């Protein structure tokens, strides 16, 4: 996990999908993307619905989760083949860690008022921060019945 990626995203209310976001900063990232893609009009990324952060405080720092985060949303990787192809050509993705958000996805963290605090990128590279995801777990038939009713 790459914490505190240089990526600022904002919701785009003019699209049909309320979870669409657009990359708007920081300026250096926007310039690098514009140069890489040959255009200033970046595609939208999509967020999952926001959910409460439930990771206990004592584990947040090790997972790269801001201590003051209240909500999070998963940032889905880009679905634009041109973006994916060009971002893969970057030779130093560790220095341009925002590229991992476009290729693999990441997490956006928000404070209690809904203000974006931080974006973390999922990475295949080893990093000091890690977030271990486990599951899915099998569901018993009696639990499945209860979930359906």
N, C-alpha and C positions, 0 to 999 in steps of 0.2 A: 504494500500500500504506500503510495506517495501522498503524504499529507500536505495540506496547504498549497495545492497546485495553483499556478498563476492563471486562473481562469475565473472570470466574472460572468455570470449568466443572469438573465432577466426573463420573466414571463412575457409571452407575446400574446396579448389579449385579442389581437385581430385574426388569429387563426381559429380553425374549427376545433382544434384539440386544446383544452384548457391546460394541459400539461406540457405544451410546447415552450421551450426556452431558446433564447438566442445568445450567442457569445458576444459580449460587448466590451470585454476588457480582460486584463489591463492592456494599455495601448501597445506594449511590446508584443504581446501574444496576438493581438488583432493584426498588427503589421506582419508578423511572421506567417500567420494563416493566409492573409491576403496575398503575400508574395508566393507562398507555396501553392495556393489554389488558383492564382491568377485572377482573383475577383475579390470584391469587397462585400458582396452579398453572401453571407454564410448561411448554409442550411440550418434549420432548426434541429435541436436535439430534443429528446422527449424525456420527461421525468415520470417516475412512478408517483402515485399519490403520496403525499407526506404522511409520515407516521411518527409517533413519539419515539425518542431515543430511550431505550430501556437498558443500555449497557451501564452497569454500576460505575459510579465515579472512579473507584480505584482501578478500573481496567481501561478507562477511556484514553489516557495518555499513551499507553502501550499500543492501543489500536489506532492512534492518530485521530481520535474523535475529540473535538473541542470540548473543554469542560463546561462551557456555558451553552452548549447546544441543547435544544429542546425538541426540535423536529429534524427529520432527515428525509431525503428522497433519493432513490436510485436514479442515476443518470444513465440512460440506455446508450450503448455505443451508436455511432453514426450508421445509418443504413444506406448512405450515398456511396456507390462503388467508386466514384471518382475521388471523393474525400479519402476513403479507406486506402486506395491505391497510392495516392500522393503522400499521405501521412506515413505510410510504411517506408517510404524512401528516406525519411529523416535518419541521419546517421547517429545522432546522439540524443535518443529519446529520454535518457535520464536527465539531461539538461533541459529538455523541453517536455517535462512530465505531463503537460496538458495533452500531449499526443495520445497518451494512454487512455484518457477519458474518451477520446474519439474512437479509438480502436477497440477497447475492452469495456469501458464504462467506468463509473465511479459513484461517489456519494456526495450530495450537497447537504450541508448542515446549516440549520437556521436557529436563530435565538427565539425566545418566547414570543417576540413581536412579529416573527416571520421574516426578519432581515437575514439575508445570506451572510454566514460567518466564514465558511470555508468550503472548498471543494477538494475532495480526496480522489485520487486516481487508483484504480485497481492496476496492479503491475505483476508481471511474471518474474521480474527481477527481485532479488532478495533486498529487503529494506529493513531498517530498524523497527518500523511499525508493522504490525500484522493484525489481521482480523480473521480469525478462524471461523469459517462457516461450517456447520454440521447439519446432517439430515439429508434428505427427508427421512422421516421415520415411518414404518408401516403403521397403518391405521387398522384397528380391530373392526370387525364387521358391526359390532354393537355401537361403537363410536361413530362409524360411518352413518348408521341409521339415525343416530341422534343429530348429526350434523345436517342431514337432509331434511329434518323436520323442524 
